[in-house]
């Protein structure tokens, strides 16, 4: 159940989305890169301490022998985030954002698609989640996406769930086949819906960098991260193909969606044992990708190091 009617965070988010979305419609698409560079410069001037804190976090997380520049990564990360936000604001108008999207590894989906197997995209939080959804839609492969009912809302209030969250998701929903939501009470009816979609040979998207009812504590950049075991467990239950995937920023409003090799489903192992093994592989791939594309990782926002 919602916790109250509204909170100031709801009002602030709704104001930013509506006013920013309106402003974005009057800015020509060709000027988007210029706008976000100006916003990035203003961000660094007005919120310099936030950038410095991000720089320290990145410096602490990187290997001691790394030649990467934490300050440059922090600045590029801020620019990446602002581009993602600007794209979401343009996307409040249905199909209003048109980033350049290229692919790596898309052909890996061919075999399970031919066989009619369900496919789980066990996605990583890089650059823009909206780009991931739009990219698959453009390929004629819109997927069912799992998210919390409060995705896009800062609170669990009525205003947050009924206004802020739908407004935030507006830029994504037009590219989805379906959004399957985890309710506030976390009842498990959504799991059955996911299983039904997989049995019908559909694509299902689940982000991996979340804690769940059943989680595994994996190692990441010298610390630990709890990974929900739901995605690999579903893959084992339905013998669905399991792929890790991530959208990578390659330039201003230019992205490449990378689909990694499938994680083989080992039905000979007990479900939890397989799920833990898969989570270990997810964490290994995640760490390698963070070190390869550190500025693109959204995890700097919510991970402590």
C-alpha positions in Angstrom: 0.0 0.0 0.0 1.2 3.6 -0.6 2.7 5.4 2.4 0.8 8.6 2.5 -0.4 10.9 -0.2 2.7 12.9 -1.2 6.1 14.0 -0.2 8.2 17.0 -1.3 10.4 14.7 -3.4 7.3 13.8 -5.5 6.5 17.4 -6.2 10.1 18.2 -7.1 10.4 15.2 -9.5 7.1 16.0 -11.2 8.1 19.6 -11.6 11.5 18.7 -13.1 10.0 16.1 -15.5 7.2 18.3 -16.7 9.1 21.6 -17.0 12.3 19.9 -18.3 10.2 17.9 -20.7 8.5 21.0 -22.0 11.8 22.8 -22.5 13.3 19.9 -24.3 10.6 19.9 -26.9 11.6 23.4 -28.0 15.3 22.6 -28.4 16.2 21.2 -31.8 17.6 17.7 -31.6 20.8 18.9 -33.3 21.5 21.2 -30.4 21.2 18.4 -27.7 25.0 17.8 -27.5 25.6 21.6 -27.0 22.9 21.8 -24.3 24.3 18.9 -22.3 27.9 20.3 -22.5 26.6 23.6 -21.1 24.7 21.7 -18.4 27.8 19.7 -17.5 29.9 22.8 -17.1 27.2 24.4 -14.9 27.0 21.2 -12.9 30.8 21.2 -12.2 30.6 24.9 -11.2 27.6 24.6 -8.9 28.1 21.1 -7.6 31.8 20.8 -7.6 31.9 19.0 -4.3 29.7 16.3 -5.7 32.2 15.8 -8.6 35.1 15.7 -6.2 33.3 13.1 -4.0 32.7 11.0 -7.1 36.3 11.4 -8.1 37.5 10.1 -4.7 35.1 7.2 -4.8 36.4 6.2 -8.3 40.0 6.6 -7.2 39.4 4.3 -4.2 37.7 1.6 -6.3 40.2 1.4 -9.2 43.1 -1.0 -8.9 46.3 0.6 -7.5 48.1 0.1 -10.8 45.4 1.6 -12.9 46.4 4.3 -15.3 42.9 5.7 -15.6 42.3 9.3 -14.5 39.6 9.4 -11.8 38.9 13.1 -12.4 38.3 12.6 -16.1 36.1 9.6 -15.4 34.0 11.6 -12.9 33.5 14.4 -15.5 32.6 12.0 -18.3 30.2 10.2 -15.9 28.4 13.5 -15.2 28.1 14.2 -18.9 26.8 10.7 -19.6 24.2 11.1 -16.8 23.1 14.5 -18.2 22.7 13.0 -21.7 20.6 10.2 -20.3 18.4 12.7 -18.4 18.1 14.9 -21.5 17.1 11.9 -23.6 14.5 11.0 -21.0 13.1 14.5 -21.0 12.8 14.5 -24.8 11.2 11.1 -24.6 8.3 12.4 -22.5 6.9 13.2 -26.0 6.2 9.7 -27.3 9.1 8.5 -29.5 10.6 11.9 -29.0 14.3 10.8 -28.6 16.4 9.4 -31.4 19.9 8.5 -30.3 22.3 6.7 -32.6 22.4 3.0 -31.6 24.8 0.3 -32.9 25.2 -3.3 -31.9 27.7 -5.9 -30.8 26.7 -9.5 -30.4 23.1 -9.3 -31.6 23.6 -12.4 -33.6 24.0 -14.4 -30.4 20.2 -14.2 -30.0 19.6 -15.9 -33.4 19.7 -19.6 -32.2 17.3 -19.3 -29.2 15.0 -17.1 -31.3 14.9 -19.8 -34.0 14.3 -22.5 -31.4 11.5 -20.5 -29.8 13.2 -20.4 -26.4 12.6 -17.7 -23.9 15.5 -15.3 -23.5 16.5 -13.4 -20.4 18.5 -10.2 -20.8 20.3 -10.0 -17.5 21.3 -6.3 -18.0 23.9 -4.2 -16.4 23.4 -0.6 -15.4 25.5 1.3 -17.9 24.9 4.6 -19.7 21.1 4.6 -20.5 18.5 2.0 -19.7 16.2 3.9 -22.1 18.6 3.2 -25.0 18.6 -0.5 -24.2 14.8 -0.6 -24.5 14.7 1.5 -27.6 17.5 -0.5 -29.3 15.6 -3.8 -29.0 12.4 -2.1 -30.1 14.1 -0.9 -33.3 15.2 -4.5 -34.0 11.6 -5.7 -33.8 12.4 -7.4 -30.4 10.5 -5.4 -27.8 10.8 -7.2 -24.4 8.9 -7.6 -21.2 10.8 -5.6 -18.6 10.7 -6.3 -14.8 10.8 -3.3 -12.5 9.5 -2.2 -9.1 6.1 -0.4 -9.1 8.0 2.6 -7.7 10.5 2.8 -10.6 11.0 6.5 -11.2 9.5 7.6 -8.0 11.6 8.8 -5.0 8.9 7.6 -2.6 6.1 5.1 -2.1 3.4 7.8 -1.7 0.2 7.9 -3.8 1.5 10.8 -5.8 4.8 9.2 -6.3 3.4 5.9 -7.5 0.5 7.3 -9.6 2.1 10.4 -11.1 5.9 10.6 -10.7 6.7 7.0 -11.6 4.4 6.8 -14.7 5.8 10.2 -15.9 9.4 9.0 -15.5 8.7 5.7 -17.3 6.9 7.5 -20.2 10.2 7.6 -22.2 10.6 3.9 -21.8 7.2 2.4 -22.0 6.6 3.1 -25.7 9.5 0.7 -26.5 8.4 -2.1 -24.3 6.2 -5.1 -25.1 5.1 -5.1 -21.4 6.2 -3.8 -18.0 5.9 -6.4 -15.3 6.0 -4.7 -11.9 7.0 -5.9 -8.5 4.3 -4.6 -6.2 4.9 -2.6 -3.0 4.0 -5.7 -0.9 6.5 -7.7 -2.9 3.9 -10.5 -3.5 5.2 -13.1 -6.0 2.5 -13.0 -8.7 4.9 -11.3 -11.1 7.1 -14.4 -11.1 4.4 -16.5 -12.7 3.9 -13.8 -15.3 7.6 -13.9 -16.1 7.6 -17.7 -16.4 4.6 -17.5 -18.8 6.4 -15.0 -21.0 9.5 -17.2 -21.2 7.4 -20.3 -22.0 5.9 -18.5 -24.9 9.4 -17.7 -26.3 9.5 -14.0 -25.3 12.4 -11.8 -24.3 12.4 -10.7 -20.7 14.7 -8.0 -19.3 15.9 -8.0 -15.7 18.6 -5.7 -14.3 21.1 -7.7 -12.3 22.5 -5.1 -9.9 19.8 -5.4 -7.3 19.3 -7.3 -4.0 16.4 -9.8 -4.0 14.6 -12.2 -1.7 17.4 -14.6 -2.5 20.8 -12.9 -3.2 24.4 -13.8 -3.6 27.2 -11.6 -2.2 29.8 -11.2 -4.9 33.1 -9.4 -5.0 33.3 -6.2 -7.0 36.3 -3.8 -7.2 37.5 -4.6 -3.7 34.1 -4.5 -2.1 31.0 -6.7 -2.2 27.7 -6.4 -4.1 24.5 -8.4 -3.5 23.0 -9.8 -6.7 19.5 -11.1 -6.8 19.3 -14.7 -8.0 15.9 -14.3 -9.7 17.2 -14.1 -13.3 19.4 -17.2 -13.3 16.8 -19.1 -11.3 14.1 -18.3 -13.9 16.5 -19.3 -16.7 17.0 -22.7 -14.9 13.3 -23.2 -14.3 12.3 -22.5 -17.9 15.5 -23.5 -19.7 15.6 -20.0 -21.1 18.7 -18.6 -22.7 20.5 -16.3 -20.3 22.6 -13.3 -21.7 24.3 -10.4 -20.0 23.9 -7.1 -21.9 24.8 -3.5 -21.5 24.5 -0.2 -23.4 27.8 1.6 -23.8 28.2 5.3 -24.7 30.5 5.8 -27.6 30.0 9.5 -28.2 27.5 12.3 -27.6 24.1 10.6 -27.9 25.8 7.6 -29.6 25.6 4.2 -28.0 26.5 0.6 -28.7 24.5 -2.2 -27.1 26.7 -5.2 -26.3 25.3 -8.7 -25.8 27.8 -11.0 -24.2 28.1 -14.8 -24.8 25.2 -16.7 -23.2 25.7 -18.2 -19.7 25.1 -21.9 -20.3 22.2 -23.3 -18.3 23.3 -26.4 -16.3 20.2 -28.3 -15.5 22.3 -31.1 -13.9 23.0 -28.8 -11.0 20.5 -27.8 -8.3 18.8 -24.5 -9.1 20.4 -22.4 -6.4 23.9 -23.9 -7.1 23.5 -22.9 -10.7 22.1 -19.5 -9.8 25.1 -18.7 -7.5 27.5 -19.9 -10.2 25.8 -17.6 -12.7 25.9 -14.7 -10.3 29.6 -15.2 -9.9 30.0 -15.0 -13.7 27.8 -11.9 -13.8 30.0 -10.2 -11.2 33.2 -11.1 -13.1 31.7 -9.7 -16.3 30.5 -6.6 -14.5 33.8 -5.8 -13.0 35.6 -6.2 -16.3 33.1 -3.9 -18.0 33.4 -1.3 -15.3 37.2 -1.2 -15.7 36.8 -1.0 -19.5 34.1 1.7 -19.5 34.2 3.3 -16.0 32.5 6.5 -16.9 29.4 4.7 -18.2 28.7 2.7 -15.0 25.6 4.0 -13.2 26.7 2.1 -10.1 28.9 5.0 -9.0 25.6 6.6 -7.9 24.5 4.0 -5.5 27.6 1.9 -4.5 29.9 2.7 -1.6 33.6 2.0 -1.8 
